[in-house]
Structures are given as C-alpha cells and as structure tokens.
Amino acid sequence: MTHPVAPQARIGHVHLKVADLDRAIAFYSGVLGFSVTQRYGAGAAFLAAGNYHHHIGLNTWESAGGTPPPKGHTGLYHTAFFVSEPRNAR
C-alpha cells in the first residue's frame, strides 16, 4: 500500500560531506546566495536562505581532502536550486 506525500511537503535540508569546507561555503554563499547561519571551526557549517535554521549542512568530518566517487558508484548525483538571480553563476 502506498501513501502519497502531501503536496505541501518540503525537503527540510540536505547535508553534504565535502572535501574543502571553505570552497563549499564560497560556492553556496557566494554563487547561490545562501547565508552561513552556524560554523563549527574547520569541520562544519550550516547555510540557509531566509529565516530557516539551515537548508544546507556541510562537513569535512570524514571527507576532508577527499575526491569524488568513481563513475558507477552510488551517491548523490544531482540536485537543483531555484534562485531568482544566480549571482556570478557560470
């Protein structure tokens, strides 16, 4: 038996393991316009749009200096953000 998701449902946040926290923050804040709401040293940060606690969590706890997975491995493949003005997007 399936239970459809309510039309008003929203994704609260995504948490990403990144290789370089500063580079990831520069992209999500500098290019897409998210604001850093919390930072935990060199290990983690939370970013948001508007007054939400965070839409994006970033951490390097197990991934600092890491490389993307090889082709054919599982993991997040694609995500899309709707923005009104993608500042400096190339």
NUBA-606783 format. One record per residue (C-alpha): residue number from 1; residue in three letters; x, y, z. Coordinates in pm, whole numbers. Layout:
@n: NUM, res: ALA, px: X, py: Y, pz: Z
...
% end
This chain:
@n: 1, res: MET, px: 0, py: 0, pz: 0
@n: 2, res: THR, px: 141, py: 339, pz: -95
@n: 3, res: HIS, px: 79, py: 663, pz: 87
@n: 4, res: PRO, px: 122, py: 971, pz: -130
@n: 5, res: VAL, px: 324, py: 1259, pz: 6
@n: 6, res: ALA, px: 116, py: 1567, pz: 84
@n: 7, res: PRO, px: 153, py: 1839, pz: -183
@n: 8, res: GLN, px: 271, py: 2090, pz: 79
@n: 9, res: ALA, px: 563, py: 1866, pz: 185
@n: 10, res: ARG, px: 908, py: 2023, pz: 155
@n: 11, res: ILE, px: 1262, py: 1894, pz: 195
@n: 12, res: GLY, px: 1399, py: 2046, pz: 515
@n: 13, res: HIS, px: 1770, py: 2027, pz: 441
@n: 14, res: VAL, px: 2048, py: 1835, pz: 275
@n: 15, res: HIS, px: 2375, py: 1753, pz: 450
@n: 16, res: LEU, px: 2682, py: 1707, pz: 231
@n: 17, res: LYS, px: 3025, py: 1565, pz: 303
@n: 18, res: VAL, px: 3272, py: 1796, pz: 130
@n: 19, res: ALA, px: 3648, py: 1786, pz: 69
@n: 20, res: ASP, px: 3707, py: 2159, pz: 128
@n: 21, res: LEU, px: 3471, py: 2345, pz: 361
@n: 22, res: ASP, px: 3582, py: 2695, pz: 263
@n: 23, res: ARG, px: 3541, py: 2618, pz: -107
@n: 24, res: ALA, px: 3194, py: 2472, pz: -49
@n: 25, res: ILE, px: 3089, py: 2775, pz: 158
@n: 26, res: ALA, px: 3221, py: 3007, pz: -114
@n: 27, res: PHE, px: 3002, py: 2832, pz: -372
@n: 28, res: TYR, px: 2679, py: 2809, pz: -172
@n: 29, res: SER, px: 2708, py: 3159, pz: -27
@n: 30, res: GLY, px: 2900, py: 3347, pz: -297
@n: 31, res: VAL, px: 2733, py: 3199, pz: -604
@n: 32, res: LEU, px: 2388, py: 3093, pz: -483
@n: 33, res: GLY, px: 2342, py: 3349, pz: -206
@n: 34, res: PHE, px: 2284, py: 3126, pz: 99
@n: 35, res: SER, px: 2390, py: 3279, pz: 434
@n: 36, res: VAL, px: 2612, py: 3098, pz: 682
@n: 37, res: THR, px: 2398, py: 3053, pz: 995
@n: 38, res: GLN, px: 2646, py: 2850, pz: 1200
@n: 39, res: ARG, px: 3006, py: 2744, pz: 1161
@n: 40, res: TYR, px: 3188, py: 2483, pz: 1363
@n: 41, res: GLY, px: 3554, py: 2564, pz: 1306
@n: 42, res: ALA, px: 3710, py: 2399, pz: 1002
@n: 43, res: GLY, px: 3479, py: 2098, pz: 1027
@n: 44, res: ALA, px: 3122, py: 2202, pz: 952
@n: 45, res: ALA, px: 2885, py: 2481, pz: 856
@n: 46, res: PHE, px: 2513, py: 2536, pz: 812
@n: 47, res: LEU, px: 2371, py: 2768, pz: 547
@n: 48, res: ALA, px: 2019, py: 2896, pz: 488
@n: 49, res: ALA, px: 1802, py: 3122, pz: 279
@n: 50, res: GLY, px: 1565, py: 3344, pz: 471
@n: 51, res: ASN, px: 1489, py: 3268, pz: 834
@n: 52, res: TYR, px: 1512, py: 2887, pz: 819
@n: 53, res: HIS, px: 1770, py: 2731, pz: 1056
@n: 54, res: HIS, px: 1953, py: 2563, pz: 766
@n: 55, res: HIS, px: 1886, py: 2432, pz: 419
@n: 56, res: ILE, px: 2238, py: 2302, pz: 362
@n: 57, res: GLY, px: 2472, py: 2132, pz: 607
@n: 58, res: LEU, px: 2836, py: 2089, pz: 506
@n: 59, res: ASN, px: 3103, py: 1890, pz: 686
@n: 60, res: THR, px: 3454, py: 1752, pz: 639
@n: 61, res: TRP, px: 3443, py: 1510, pz: 934
@n: 62, res: GLU, px: 3513, py: 1205, pz: 716
@n: 63, res: SER, px: 3579, py: 1369, pz: 381
@n: 64, res: ALA, px: 3849, py: 1640, pz: 416
@n: 65, res: GLY, px: 4068, py: 1632, pz: 107
@n: 66, res: GLY, px: 3858, py: 1356, pz: -46
@n: 67, res: THR, px: 3783, py: 1302, pz: -411
@n: 68, res: PRO, px: 3452, py: 1241, pz: -588
@n: 69, res: PRO, px: 3348, py: 874, pz: -610
@n: 70, res: PRO, px: 3448, py: 687, pz: -925
@n: 71, res: LYS, px: 3198, py: 655, pz: -1209
@n: 72, res: GLY, px: 2943, py: 384, pz: -1140
@n: 73, res: HIS, px: 2933, py: 428, pz: -762
@n: 74, res: THR, px: 2627, py: 528, pz: -565
@n: 75, res: GLY, px: 2575, py: 870, pz: -410
@n: 76, res: LEU, px: 2403, py: 1199, pz: -475
@n: 77, res: TYR, px: 2401, py: 1255, pz: -849
@n: 78, res: HIS, px: 2209, py: 1578, pz: -898
@n: 79, res: THR, px: 2031, py: 1850, pz: -710
@n: 80, res: ALA, px: 1863, py: 2167, pz: -834
@n: 81, res: PHE, px: 1812, py: 2502, pz: -666
@n: 82, res: PHE, px: 1567, py: 2763, pz: -784
@n: 83, res: VAL, px: 1719, py: 3109, pz: -750
@n: 84, res: SER, px: 1593, py: 3444, pz: -875
@n: 85, res: GLU, px: 1937, py: 3582, pz: -965
@n: 86, res: PRO, px: 2229, py: 3339, pz: -973
@n: 87, res: ARG, px: 2500, py: 3591, pz: -889
@n: 88, res: ASN, px: 2825, py: 3514, pz: -1066
@n: 89, res: ALA, px: 2699, py: 3175, pz: -1184
@n: 90, res: ARG, px: 2896, py: 3047, pz: -1481
% end
